[in-house]
Amino acid sequence: MEGFPSADAESLAKAPQYNGQSGSFNSAYIAALAYLADEAGVDAARLTDELEAIRAQGYAVTDSEVDAGVWGVSVPIFQRANQAVASITLMAPSTRAAQHPEALIEMTLAAARRISERLKAA
């Protein structure tokens, strides 16, 4: 990507904010994704497919991807339709989250919807 320094792209691709559930979600909305994937040595097509699935379901879930024994779900916060301006993440010990992951996902989705509605109304 012209005008995008490779040192910055490499740093971004390896940064914690692009790993785990929050990172997966944040990456789903990055315009420079193909460039970052290339710089990090990641299969861009596979990454694109995974991120499209995250966008389609509306959330990202990981378990022990960054920290062993930590489960998390991230959901976007929108200011306008299809304009994610932030995300909300819920993290829990994997053993506890395994008991009721659907409920945790739904609670996080509901919180993100409430925040998004307030942003849209402002």
N, C-alpha and C positions, 0 to 999 in steps of 0.2 A: 504494500500500500504506500503510494508516494507520499512523502512528507511525514511518515510515521516512523520515528527512529527505531531501529531494530533493538537497541539496548532497552528502550522503554517497553517494547512489545515482549521481549524475553522476560523482563522483570514482572510485567503484568501477568503473563501466562503462568509463571511460577508462584505468584503471590497467593497467600491464603484466601483472599476474597474470590478467587476463581477455582477453589477446590471445595469439596463438601457440598451440602445442600444449598447453602447460601451462594456459594460460588457457581454452582450449576445453574441456579436460577438467574444470578446476575449475568452470567455468560450467555444465557438464552436471549438477552437483549443487547448484546454488543455487536455493533456494526462491523468491527474489524475482526470478527471471529476467525475467518479463514486465515488471515494473516497471523493471528496469535497462535492458532493451531499449528501452522507451518513452523513458526519460530520455536515452539515448544516440542516439535517432533511428534505431534499427535495426529492421528488420522482424521482429517477435516471432515470427510464424508460421514464417518461413524459418529463423530462429535455432533455434527449438524443433525443427524437423525435423532440422537439422544435429546438434543435441545429442542427439537421440534416436538418430540413426545412430551417434554416438560411443559412447553407452551400449551399444547393441546389439553393436557390434564389440569393445568393451572397451578401446579405445585411441583416441587422437587423433594424427594425423600432420599436420605442416605443413612447408612448404618455402619459405623466404624470406618468411614472413608478417610477422615482426617485424624480423628482421635479414637483409639480403641475403646469400645464399649459405649460410644455416644451415638445416639440416634437423633435425627433432626428432620424437620420439615420446614421449607421456606415457601412463602406465597407472595406474589407481587402486590404492590399497592399502586393503584392507578390514579392519576390526576385527570386524565381524559381516556377515552376508549383507546386501547392498545398503546398507551403511553405509560409504561411502568416508570415510576419515579423513585421507588424504594421497594424494599421487601421486608417482611416480618418473618422471623425465624423462631421456632420453638425447638429447644433441645432437651433431651431427657436421657437418663441411663437406658441403654438398649434393653436391659432386662425388664424395666418398667414399661417402656414404650411397646414392647412385644405383647403386653397384656391387652392393650387397647389402641393400636395405631390408628384405626379409622376414626375414633373419637378425637384423638389428638389432631389429626389432619383436619377434620371438620371444624374444630374449635379455632384452629389457625386460619382456615379459610374464612370463617365468620368474622374474626377480628379484622382481617385484611379488607373484607367487604365493607365493614363499618368505617374503617379509616378512609378507604377510597371514596365512599359516599360523602363523607365530611369534606374531603379535599375537593371533590367535584362541585359541592355546594358553595364552597368559599369563593 
